[in-house]
């Protein structure tokens, strides 16, 4: 599923963020909970464009 591909890509980009780690094959709920607070997405954005999101 695309969710698994997205989770794998996110893990490669940022690894573990705080205590948040996406499972290798997350359920839809696990995927949504992992992204809900924005930490993972902010870290991905900073990898792609350093300094885009202040820490």
Secondary structure, 3 states (H helix, E strand, C coil): CHHHHHHHHHHHHHCCECCECCCCCCCHHHHHHHHHCCHHHHHHHHHHCCCCCCC
